[in-house]
Structures are given as C-alpha cells and as structure tokens.
C-alpha cells in the first residue's frame, strides 16, 4: 500500500533521473532490482526512496 508520506514517481520520471531507457526500467522491475507499486488502474509508480537507494549504491551502472 502506498504511504502518504512518500513521494511516488512515474516511470518516465524514473527513466529521466536514472538516465535509462523504459525497456531497462521494466527489465529491472522484472528482475527485482527496483521495487514498483502497481495501482488499481494497472499503472506503476516508484517510491522516491527506491530511486535514492539505487543512486546511492550505483546499481544503474550494471
């Protein structure tokens, strides 16, 4: 369930921040490298804390 205290980003925003292609983002979701929240509408959102975690450990350089 989404927390009201955390900001959630759209896939496009995540790709821009991490400088990756959308295909890479969905590959990472499938592989469990990045956590995503699926909304009742079927769309996905990404916790800002998850993006920070990836940037801190440098996983985008895999």
CHARMM internal coordinates of N, CA and C (Angstrom, degrees):
IC EDIT
DIST 1 N 1 CA 1.4513
DIST 1 CA 1 C 1.5219
ANGL 1 N 1 CA 1 C 109.25
DIST 1 C 2 N 1.3118
ANGL 1 CA 1 C 2 N 116.29
DIHE 1 N 1 CA 1 C 2 N 142.77
DIST 2 N 2 CA 1.4552
ANGL 1 C 2 N 2 CA 121.22
DIHE 1 CA 1 C 2 N 2 CA -177.24
DIST 2 CA 2 C 1.5271
ANGL 2 N 2 CA 2 C 110.90
DIHE 1 C 2 N 2 CA 2 C -75.58
DIST 2 C 3 N 1.3187
ANGL 2 CA 2 C 3 N 115.49
DIHE 2 N 2 CA 2 C 3 N 134.77
DIST 3 N 3 CA 1.4496
ANGL 2 C 3 N 3 CA 121.78
DIHE 2 CA 2 C 3 N 3 CA 177.44
DIST 3 CA 3 C 1.5202
ANGL 3 N 3 CA 3 C 109.55
DIHE 2 C 3 N 3 CA 3 C -81.94
DIST 3 C 4 N 1.3103
ANGL 3 CA 3 C 4 N 116.88
DIHE 3 N 3 CA 3 C 4 N 142.72
DIST 4 N 4 CA 1.4612
ANGL 3 C 4 N 4 CA 120.23
DIHE 3 CA 3 C 4 N 4 CA 178.10
DIST 4 CA 4 C 1.5232
ANGL 4 N 4 CA 4 C 111.39
DIHE 3 C 4 N 4 CA 4 C -77.19
DIST 4 C 5 N 1.3292
ANGL 4 CA 4 C 5 N 117.67
DIHE 4 N 4 CA 4 C 5 N -11.39
DIST 5 N 5 CA 1.4548
ANGL 4 C 5 N 5 CA 121.60
DIHE 4 CA 4 C 5 N 5 CA -177.11
DIST 5 CA 5 C 1.5264
ANGL 5 N 5 CA 5 C 113.25
DIHE 4 C 5 N 5 CA 5 C -93.97
DIST 5 C 6 N 1.2957
ANGL 5 CA 5 C 6 N 117.28
DIHE 5 N 5 CA 5 C 6 N -14.30
DIST 6 N 6 CA 1.4545
ANGL 5 C 6 N 6 CA 120.18
DIHE 5 CA 5 C 6 N 6 CA -176.84
DIST 6 CA 6 C 1.5189
ANGL 6 N 6 CA 6 C 110.41
DIHE 5 C 6 N 6 CA 6 C -106.64
DIST 6 C 7 N 1.3213
ANGL 6 CA 6 C 7 N 114.74
DIHE 6 N 6 CA 6 C 7 N 144.00
DIST 7 N 7 CA 1.4578
ANGL 6 C 7 N 7 CA 120.24
DIHE 6 CA 6 C 7 N 7 CA 176.58
DIST 7 CA 7 C 1.5335
ANGL 7 N 7 CA 7 C 108.31
DIHE 6 C 7 N 7 CA 7 C -85.10
DIST 7 C 8 N 1.3138
ANGL 7 CA 7 C 8 N 115.48
DIHE 7 N 7 CA 7 C 8 N 139.91
DIST 8 N 8 CA 1.4641
ANGL 7 C 8 N 8 CA 121.40
DIHE 7 CA 7 C 8 N 8 CA 178.63
DIST 8 CA 8 C 1.5202
ANGL 8 N 8 CA 8 C 108.77
DIHE 7 C 8 N 8 CA 8 C -117.31
DIST 8 C 9 N 1.3103
ANGL 8 CA 8 C 9 N 114.90
DIHE 8 N 8 CA 8 C 9 N 137.75
DIST 9 N 9 CA 1.4557
ANGL 8 C 9 N 9 CA 120.93
DIHE 8 CA 8 C 9 N 9 CA -175.58
DIST 9 CA 9 C 1.5199
ANGL 9 N 9 CA 9 C 112.06
DIHE 8 C 9 N 9 CA 9 C -108.28
DIST 9 C 10 N 1.3197
ANGL 9 CA 9 C 10 N 115.46
DIHE 9 N 9 CA 9 C 10 N 150.81
DIST 10 N 10 CA 1.4520
ANGL 9 C 10 N 10 CA 121.91
DIHE 9 CA 9 C 10 N 10 CA 175.85
DIST 10 CA 10 C 1.5274
ANGL 10 N 10 CA 10 C 109.06
DIHE 9 C 10 N 10 CA 10 C -78.51
DIST 10 C 11 N 1.3256
ANGL 10 CA 10 C 11 N 117.49
DIHE 10 N 10 CA 10 C 11 N 156.55
DIST 11 N 11 CA 1.4716
ANGL 10 C 11 N 11 CA 120.00
DIHE 10 CA 10 C 11 N 11 CA 179.60
DIST 11 CA 11 C 1.5288
ANGL 11 N 11 CA 11 C 113.17
DIHE 10 C 11 N 11 CA 11 C -53.02
DIST 11 C 12 N 1.3172
ANGL 11 CA 11 C 12 N 116.99
DIHE 11 N 11 CA 11 C 12 N -42.03
DIST 12 N 12 CA 1.4715
ANGL 11 C 12 N 12 CA 120.34
DIHE 11 CA 11 C 12 N 12 CA -179.53
DIST 12 CA 12 C 1.5281
ANGL 12 N 12 CA 12 C 111.06
DIHE 11 C 12 N 12 CA 12 C -60.50
DIST 12 C 13 N 1.3209
ANGL 12 CA 12 C 13 N 116.52
DIHE 12 N 12 CA 12 C 13 N -40.81
DIST 13 N 13 CA 1.4685
ANGL 12 C 13 N 13 CA 120.77
DIHE 12 CA 12 C 13 N 13 CA 179.63
DIST 13 CA 13 C 1.5317
ANGL 13 N 13 CA 13 C 110.84
DIHE 12 C 13 N 13 CA 13 C -65.13
DIST 13 C 14 N 1.3309
ANGL 13 CA 13 C 14 N 115.51
DIHE 13 N 13 CA 13 C 14 N -41.16
DIST 14 N 14 CA 1.4680
ANGL 13 C 14 N 14 CA 119.93
DIHE 13 CA 13 C 14 N 14 CA 179.21
DIST 14 CA 14 C 1.5234
ANGL 14 N 14 CA 14 C 110.27
DIHE 13 C 14 N 14 CA 14 C -62.53
DIST 14 C 15 N 1.3203
ANGL 14 CA 14 C 15 N 116.81
DIHE 14 N 14 CA 14 C 15 N -44.40
DIST 15 N 15 CA 1.4612
ANGL 14 C 15 N 15 CA 120.94
DIHE 14 CA 14 C 15 N 15 CA 179.33
DIST 15 CA 15 C 1.5278
ANGL 15 N 15 CA 15 C 111.64
DIHE 14 C 15 N 15 CA 15 C -60.81
DIST 15 C 16 N 1.3096
ANGL 15 CA 15 C 16 N 116.39
DIHE 15 N 15 CA 15 C 16 N -39.47
DIST 16 N 16 CA 1.4660
ANGL 15 C 16 N 16 CA 120.10
DIHE 15 CA 15 C 16 N 16 CA 178.95
DIST 16 CA 16 C 1.5205
ANGL 16 N 16 CA 16 C 111.38
DIHE 15 C 16 N 16 CA 16 C -67.08
DIST 16 C 17 N 1.3227
ANGL 16 CA 16 C 17 N 117.01
DIHE 16 N 16 CA 16 C 17 N -42.74
DIST 17 N 17 CA 1.4610
ANGL 16 C 17 N 17 CA 121.19
DIHE 16 CA 16 C 17 N 17 CA -179.07
DIST 17 CA 17 C 1.5243
ANGL 17 N 17 CA 17 C 111.18
DIHE 16 C 17 N 17 CA 17 C -66.15
DIST 17 C 18 N 1.3395
ANGL 17 CA 17 C 18 N 116.19
DIHE 17 N 17 CA 17 C 18 N -45.33
DIST 18 N 18 CA 1.4686
ANGL 17 C 18 N 18 CA 120.54
DIHE 17 CA 17 C 18 N 18 CA -176.98
DIST 18 CA 18 C 1.5300
ANGL 18 N 18 CA 18 C 112.69
DIHE 17 C 18 N 18 CA 18 C -86.27
DIST 18 C 19 N 1.3305
ANGL 18 CA 18 C 19 N 115.89
DIHE 18 N 18 CA 18 C 19 N -7.51
DIST 19 N 19 CA 1.4649
ANGL 18 C 19 N 19 CA 121.96
DIHE 18 CA 18 C 19 N 19 CA -178.45
DIST 19 CA 19 C 1.5267
ANGL 19 N 19 CA 19 C 111.32
DIHE 18 C 19 N 19 CA 19 C 56.38
DIST 19 C 20 N 1.3319
ANGL 19 CA 19 C 20 N 114.21
DIHE 19 N 19 CA 19 C 20 N 51.19
DIST 20 N 20 CA 1.4601
ANGL 19 C 20 N 20 CA 120.86
DIHE 19 CA 19 C 20 N 20 CA 178.30
DIST 20 CA 20 C 1.5281
ANGL 20 N 20 CA 20 C 109.43
DIHE 19 C 20 N 20 CA 20 C -127.25
DIST 20 C 21 N 1.3062
ANGL 20 CA 20 C 21 N 115.19
DIHE 20 N 20 CA 20 C 21 N 162.36
DIST 21 N 21 CA 1.4580
ANGL 20 C 21 N 21 CA 122.58
DIHE 20 CA 20 C 21 N 21 CA 177.05
DIST 21 CA 21 C 1.5246
ANGL 21 N 21 CA 21 C 109.40
DIHE 20 C 21 N 21 CA 21 C -79.78
DIST 21 C 22 N 1.3277
ANGL 21 CA 21 C 22 N 117.36
DIHE 21 N 21 CA 21 C 22 N 154.70
DIST 22 N 22 CA 1.4707
ANGL 21 C 22 N 22 CA 121.46
DIHE 21 CA 21 C 22 N 22 CA 178.43
DIST 22 CA 22 C 1.5243
ANGL 22 N 22 CA 22 C 111.32
DIHE 21 C 22 N 22 CA 22 C -58.68
DIST 22 C 23 N 1.3278
ANGL 22 CA 22 C 23 N 117.30
DIHE 22 N 22 CA 22 C 23 N -37.07
DIST 23 N 23 CA 1.4729
ANGL 22 C 23 N 23 CA 120.24
DIHE 22 CA 22 C 23 N 23 CA 178.67
DIST 23 CA 23 C 1.5221
ANGL 23 N 23 CA 23 C 111.08
DIHE 22 C 23 N 23 CA 23 C -61.60
DIST 23 C 24 N 1.3187
ANGL 23 CA 23 C 24 N 116.68
DIHE 23 N 23 CA 23 C 24 N -38.37
DIST 24 N 24 CA 1.4673
ANGL 23 C 24 N 24 CA 121.10
DIHE 23 CA 23 C 24 N 24 CA 177.65
DIST 24 CA 24 C 1.5179
ANGL 24 N 24 CA 24 C 110.22
DIHE 23 C 24 N 24 CA 24 C -65.66
DIST 24 C 25 N 1.3212
ANGL 24 CA 24 C 25 N 116.78
DIHE 24 N 24 CA 24 C 25 N -42.24
DIST 25 N 25 CA 1.4655
ANGL 24 C 25 N 25 CA 120.65
DIHE 24 CA 24 C 25 N 25 CA 179.19
DIST 25 CA 25 C 1.5268
ANGL 25 N 25 CA 25 C 110.41
DIHE 24 C 25 N 25 CA 25 C -58.68
DIST 25 C 26 N 1.3304
ANGL 25 CA 25 C 26 N 117.50
DIHE 25 N 25 CA 25 C 26 N -48.69
DIST 26 N 26 CA 1.4709
ANGL 25 C 26 N 26 CA 120.31
DIHE 25 CA 25 C 26 N 26 CA -178.16
DIST 26 CA 26 C 1.5237
ANGL 26 N 26 CA 26 C 111.39
DIHE 25 C 26 N 26 CA 26 C -68.50
DIST 26 C 27 N 1.3212
ANGL 26 CA 26 C 27 N 117.52
DIHE 26 N 26 CA 26 C 27 N -30.74
DIST 27 N 27 CA 1.4708
ANGL 26 C 27 N 27 CA 121.03
DIHE 26 CA 26 C 27 N 27 CA 175.07
DIST 27 CA 27 C 1.5270
ANGL 27 N 27 CA 27 C 109.08
DIHE 26 C 27 N 27 CA 27 C -64.40
DIST 27 C 28 N 1.3337
ANGL 27 CA 27 C 28 N 116.48
DIHE 27 N 27 CA 27 C 28 N -44.73
DIST 28 N 28 CA 1.4642
ANGL 27 C 28 N 28 CA 120.77
DIHE 27 CA 27 C 28 N 28 CA 179.29
DIST 28 CA 28 C 1.5195
ANGL 28 N 28 CA 28 C 111.45
DIHE 27 C 28 N 28 CA 28 C -63.35
DIST 28 C 29 N 1.3330
ANGL 28 CA 28 C 29 N 117.25
DIHE 28 N 28 CA 28 C 29 N -38.47
DIST 29 N 29 CA 1.4722
ANGL 28 C 29 N 29 CA 120.79
DIHE 28 CA 28 C 29 N 29 CA 177.73
DIST 29 CA 29 C 1.5285
ANGL 29 N 29 CA 29 C 108.52
DIHE 28 C 29 N 29 CA 29 C -61.92
DIST 29 C 30 N 1.3081
ANGL 29 CA 29 C 30 N 116.68
DIHE 29 N 29 CA 29 C 30 N -48.21
DIST 30 N 30 CA 1.4644
ANGL 29 C 30 N 30 CA 122.43
DIHE 29 CA 29 C 30 N 30 CA -178.53
DIST 30 CA 30 C 1.5294
ANGL 30 N 30 CA 30 C 111.47
DIHE 29 C 30 N 30 CA 30 C -61.23
DIST 30 C 31 N 1.3270
ANGL 30 CA 30 C 31 N 116.61
DIHE 30 N 30 CA 30 C 31 N -37.57
DIST 31 N 31 CA 1.4698
ANGL 30 C 31 N 31 CA 122.18
DIHE 30 CA 30 C 31 N 31 CA -179.11
DIST 31 CA 31 C 1.5295
ANGL 31 N 31 CA 31 C 112.76
DIHE 30 C 31 N 31 CA 31 C -82.71
DIST 31 C 32 N 1.3261
ANGL 31 CA 31 C 32 N 117.31
DIHE 31 N 31 CA 31 C 32 N -6.87
DIST 32 N 32 CA 1.4549
ANGL 31 C 32 N 32 CA 120.86
DIHE 31 CA 31 C 32 N 32 CA 179.92
DIST 32 CA 32 C 1.5172
ANGL 32 N 32 CA 32 C 114.30
DIHE 31 C 32 N 32 CA 32 C 80.95
DIST 32 C 33 N 1.3169
ANGL 32 CA 32 C 33 N 117.93
DIHE 32 N 32 CA 32 C 33 N 14.35
DIST 33 N 33 CA 1.4641
ANGL 32 C 33 N 33 CA 121.55
DIHE 32 CA 32 C 33 N 33 CA -179.65
DIST 33 CA 33 C 1.5254
ANGL 33 N 33 CA 33 C 112.34
DIHE 32 C 33 N 33 CA 33 C -78.05
DIST 33 C 34 N 1.3309
ANGL 33 CA 33 C 34 N 115.90
DIHE 33 N 33 CA 33 C 34 N -20.78
DIST 34 N 34 CA 1.4596
ANGL 33 C 34 N 34 CA 121.01
DIHE 33 CA 33 C 34 N 34 CA 178.61
DIST 34 CA 34 C 1.5241
ANGL 34 N 34 CA 34 C 107.84
DIHE 33 C 34 N 34 CA 34 C -140.94
DIST 34 C 35 N 1.3169
ANGL 34 CA 34 C 35 N 115.37
DIHE 34 N 34 CA 34 C 35 N 137.16
DIST 35 N 35 CA 1.4659
ANGL 34 C 35 N 35 CA 120.22
DIHE 34 CA 34 C 35 N 35 CA -178.97
DIST 35 CA 35 C 1.5167
ANGL 35 N 35 CA 35 C 110.24
DIHE 34 C 35 N 35 CA 35 C -89.55
DIST 35 C 36 N 1.3262
ANGL 35 CA 35 C 36 N 115.05
DIHE 35 N 35 CA 35 C 36 N 138.97
DIST 36 N 36 CA 1.4573
ANGL 35 C 36 N 36 CA 121.36
DIHE 35 CA 35 C 36 N 36 CA 178.20
DIST 36 CA 36 C 1.5201
ANGL 36 N 36 CA 36 C 109.02
DIHE 35 C 36 N 36 CA 36 C -131.02
DIST 36 C 37 N 1.3165
ANGL 36 CA 36 C 37 N 115.66
DIHE 36 N 36 CA 36 C 37 N 153.24
DIST 37 N 37 CA 1.4578
ANGL 36 C 37 N 37 CA 122.39
DIHE 36 CA 36 C 37 N 37 CA 177.13
DIST 37 CA 37 C 1.5240
ANGL 37 N 37 CA 37 C 107.00
DIHE 36 C 37 N 37 CA 37 C -110.84
DIST 37 C 38 N 1.3150
ANGL 37 CA 37 C 38 N 115.72
DIHE 37 N 37 CA 37 C 38 N 127.54
DIST 38 N 38 CA 1.4662
ANGL 37 C 38 N 38 CA 119.49
DIHE 37 CA 37 C 38 N 38 CA 178.20
DIST 38 CA 38 C 1.5250
ANGL 38 N 38 CA 38 C 108.94
DIHE 37 C 38 N 38 CA 38 C -95.74
DIST 38 C 39 N 1.3088
ANGL 38 CA 38 C 39 N 115.94
DIHE 38 N 38 CA 38 C 39 N 125.00
DIST 39 N 39 CA 1.4553
ANGL 38 C 39 N 39 CA 122.23
DIHE 38 CA 38 C 39 N 39 CA 180.00
DIST 39 CA 39 C 1.5297
ANGL 39 N 39 CA 39 C 110.36
DIHE 38 C 39 N 39 CA 39 C -80.45
DIST 39 C 40 N 1.3305
ANGL 39 CA 39 C 40 N 117.53
DIHE 39 N 39 CA 39 C 40 N 160.89
DIST 40 N 40 CA 1.4732
ANGL 39 C 40 N 40 CA 120.23
DIHE 39 CA 39 C 40 N 40 CA 177.15
DIST 40 CA 40 C 1.5378
ANGL 40 N 40 CA 40 C 112.67
DIHE 39 C 40 N 40 CA 40 C -55.93
DIST 40 C 41 N 1.3242
ANGL 40 CA 40 C 41 N 116.66
DIHE 40 N 40 CA 40 C 41 N -26.29
DIST 41 N 41 CA 1.4720
ANGL 40 C 41 N 41 CA 120.99
DIHE 40 CA 40 C 41 N 41 CA 179.22
DIST 41 CA 41 C 1.5276
ANGL 41 N 41 CA 41 C 111.99
DIHE 40 C 41 N 41 CA 41 C -74.79
DIST 41 C 42 N 1.3566
ANGL 41 CA 41 C 42 N 116.80
DIHE 41 N 41 CA 41 C 42 N -11.03
DIST 42 N 42 CA 1.4621
ANGL 41 C 42 N 42 CA 121.10
DIHE 41 CA 41 C 42 N 42 CA -178.01
DIST 42 CA 42 C 1.5201
ANGL 42 N 42 CA 42 C 113.05
DIHE 41 C 42 N 42 CA 42 C 97.16
DIST 42 C 43 N 1.3173
ANGL 42 CA 42 C 43 N 116.57
DIHE 42 N 42 CA 42 C 43 N -8.92
DIST 43 N 43 CA 1.4684
ANGL 42 C 43 N 43 CA 120.55
DIHE 42 CA 42 C 43 N 43 CA 179.25
DIST 43 CA 43 C 1.5198
ANGL 43 N 43 CA 43 C 109.73
DIHE 42 C 43 N 43 CA 43 C -80.95
DIST 43 C 44 N 1.3205
ANGL 43 CA 43 C 44 N 115.29
DIHE 43 N 43 CA 43 C 44 N 160.91
DIST 44 N 44 CA 1.4574
ANGL 43 C 44 N 44 CA 120.96
DIHE 43 CA 43 C 44 N 44 CA -178.46
DIST 44 CA 44 C 1.5162
ANGL 44 N 44 CA 44 C 110.66
DIHE 43 C 44 N 44 CA 44 C -112.75
DIST 44 C 45 N 1.3352
ANGL 44 CA 44 C 45 N 113.98
DIHE 44 N 44 CA 44 C 45 N 148.33
DIST 45 N 45 CA 1.4520
ANGL 44 C 45 N 45 CA 121.66
DIHE 44 CA 44 C 45 N 45 CA 173.37
DIST 45 CA 45 C 1.5271
ANGL 45 N 45 CA 45 C 107.23
DIHE 44 C 45 N 45 CA 45 C -135.14
DIST 45 C 46 N 1.3322
ANGL 45 CA 45 C 46 N 114.65
DIHE 45 N 45 CA 45 C 46 N 153.38
DIST 46 N 46 CA 1.4515
ANGL 45 C 46 N 46 CA 120.99
DIHE 45 CA 45 C 46 N 46 CA -175.80
DIST 46 CA 46 C 1.5200
ANGL 46 N 46 CA 46 C 110.06
DIHE 45 C 46 N 46 CA 46 C -121.33
DIST 46 C 47 N 1.3370
ANGL 46 CA 46 C 47 N 117.32
DIHE 46 N 46 CA 46 C 47 N 126.37
DIST 47 N 47 CA 1.4705
ANGL 46 C 47 N 47 CA 120.25
DIHE 46 CA 46 C 47 N 47 CA 179.39
DIST 47 CA 47 C 1.5365
ANGL 47 N 47 CA 47 C 110.47
DIHE 46 C 47 N 47 CA 47 C -61.97
DIST 47 C 48 N 1.3014
ANGL 47 CA 47 C 48 N 116.04
DIHE 47 N 47 CA 47 C 48 N 135.18
DIST 48 N 48 CA 1.4617
ANGL 47 C 48 N 48 CA 120.54
DIHE 47 CA 47 C 48 N 48 CA 178.67
DIST 48 CA 48 C 1.5254
ANGL 48 N 48 CA 48 C 111.13
DIHE 47 C 48 N 48 CA 48 C -58.16
DIST 48 C 49 N 1.3255
ANGL 48 CA 48 C 49 N 117.23
DIHE 48 N 48 CA 48 C 49 N -35.01
DIST 49 N 49 CA 1.4661
ANGL 48 C 49 N 49 CA 120.43
DIHE 48 CA 48 C 49 N 49 CA 179.08
DIST 49 CA 49 C 1.5327
ANGL 49 N 49 CA 49 C 111.18
DIHE 48 C 49 N 49 CA 49 C -63.26
DIST 49 C 50 N 1.3065
ANGL 49 CA 49 C 50 N 117.22
DIHE 49 N 49 CA 49 C 50 N -31.84
DIST 50 N 50 CA 1.4635
ANGL 49 C 50 N 50 CA 121.59
DIHE 49 CA 49 C 50 N 50 CA 178.09
DIST 50 CA 50 C 1.5321
ANGL 50 N 50 CA 50 C 110.61
DIHE 49 C 50 N 50 CA 50 C -68.79
DIST 50 C 51 N 1.3024
ANGL 50 CA 50 C 51 N 116.70
DIHE 50 N 50 CA 50 C 51 N -38.67
DIST 51 N 51 CA 1.4681
ANGL 50 C 51 N 51 CA 121.02
DIHE 50 CA 50 C 51 N 51 CA 178.08
DIST 51 CA 51 C 1.5297
ANGL 51 N 51 CA 51 C 109.59
DIHE 50 C 51 N 51 CA 51 C -66.79
DIST 51 C 52 N 1.3338
ANGL 51 CA 51 C 52 N 115.83
DIHE 51 N 51 CA 51 C 52 N -42.67
DIST 52 N 52 CA 1.4705
ANGL 51 C 52 N 52 CA 119.75
DIHE 51 CA 51 C 52 N 52 CA 177.05
DIST 52 CA 52 C 1.5283
ANGL 52 N 52 CA 52 C 110.84
DIHE 51 C 52 N 52 CA 52 C -60.20
DIST 52 C 53 N 1.3240
ANGL 52 CA 52 C 53 N 116.56
DIHE 52 N 52 CA 52 C 53 N -42.37
DIST 53 N 53 CA 1.4696
ANGL 52 C 53 N 53 CA 121.15
DIHE 52 CA 52 C 53 N 53 CA 179.44
DIST 53 CA 53 C 1.5265
ANGL 53 N 53 CA 53 C 110.60
DIHE 52 C 53 N 53 CA 53 C -59.16
DIST 53 C 54 N 1.2978
ANGL 53 CA 53 C 54 N 116.65
DIHE 53 N 53 CA 53 C 54 N -45.17
DIST 54 N 54 CA 1.4615
ANGL 53 C 54 N 54 CA 120.54
DIHE 53 CA 53 C 54 N 54 CA -179.08
DIST 54 CA 54 C 1.5241
ANGL 54 N 54 CA 54 C 110.70
DIHE 53 C 54 N 54 CA 54 C -64.92
DIST 54 C 55 N 1.3102
ANGL 54 CA 54 C 55 N 116.87
DIHE 54 N 54 CA 54 C 55 N -42.23
DIST 55 N 55 CA 1.4627
ANGL 54 C 55 N 55 CA 120.07
DIHE 54 CA 54 C 55 N 55 CA 178.85
DIST 55 CA 55 C 1.5306
ANGL 55 N 55 CA 55 C 111.34
DIHE 54 C 55 N 55 CA 55 C -64.16
DIST 55 C 56 N 1.3264
ANGL 55 CA 55 C 56 N 116.73
DIHE 55 N 55 CA 55 C 56 N -38.80
DIST 56 N 56 CA 1.4600
ANGL 55 C 56 N 56 CA 120.77
DIHE 55 CA 55 C 56 N 56 CA -178.51
DIST 56 CA 56 C 1.5261
ANGL 56 N 56 CA 56 C 112.43
DIHE 55 C 56 N 56 CA 56 C -67.42
DIST 56 C 57 N 1.3098
ANGL 56 CA 56 C 57 N 117.24
DIHE 56 N 56 CA 56 C 57 N -40.03
DIST 57 N 57 CA 1.4754
ANGL 56 C 57 N 57 CA 119.28
DIHE 56 CA 56 C 57 N 57 CA -178.27
DIST 57 CA 57 C 1.5206
ANGL 57 N 57 CA 57 C 112.38
DIHE 56 C 57 N 57 CA 57 C -90.41
DIST 57 C 58 N 1.3265
ANGL 57 CA 57 C 58 N 116.46
DIHE 57 N 57 CA 57 C 58 N -6.71
DIST 58 N 58 CA 1.4537
ANGL 57 C 58 N 58 CA 119.18
DIHE 57 CA 57 C 58 N 58 CA 176.72
DIST 58 CA 58 C 1.5203
ANGL 58 N 58 CA 58 C 114.00
DIHE 57 C 58 N 58 CA 58 C 73.63
DIST 58 C 59 N 1.3261
ANGL 58 CA 58 C 59 N 118.24
DIHE 58 N 58 CA 58 C 59 N 25.78
DIST 59 N 59 CA 1.4625
ANGL 58 C 59 N 59 CA 120.36
DIHE 58 CA 58 C 59 N 59 CA -178.21
DIST 59 CA 59 C 1.5208
ANGL 59 N 59 CA 59 C 113.29
DIHE 58 C 59 N 59 CA 59 C -66.97
DIST 59 C 60 N 1.3185
ANGL 59 CA 59 C 60 N 117.19
DIHE 59 N 59 CA 59 C 60 N -17.86
DIST 60 N 60 CA 1.4587
ANGL 59 C 60 N 60 CA 118.39
DIHE 59 CA 59 C 60 N 60 CA -178.79
DIST 60 CA 60 C 1.5315
ANGL 60 N 60 CA 60 C 110.99
DIHE 59 C 60 N 60 CA 60 C -70.26
DIST 60 C 61 N 1.3083
ANGL 60 CA 60 C 61 N 117.68
DIHE 60 N 60 CA 60 C 61 N -8.87
DIST 61 N 61 CA 1.4716
ANGL 60 C 61 N 61 CA 121.40
DIHE 60 CA 60 C 61 N 61 CA -179.60
DIST 61 CA 61 C 1.5145
ANGL 61 N 61 CA 61 C 112.46
DIHE 60 C 61 N 61 CA 61 C -93.77
DIST 61 C 62 N 1.3110
ANGL 61 CA 61 C 62 N 118.19
DIHE 61 N 61 CA 61 C 62 N 10.50
DIST 62 N 62 CA 1.4675
ANGL 61 C 62 N 62 CA 121.79
DIHE 61 CA 61 C 62 N 62 CA -179.33
DIST 62 CA 62 C 1.5126
ANGL 62 N 62 CA 62 C 111.26
DIHE 61 C 62 N 62 CA 62 C -62.65
END
COOR INIT
IC SEED 1 N 1 CA 1 C
IC BUILD
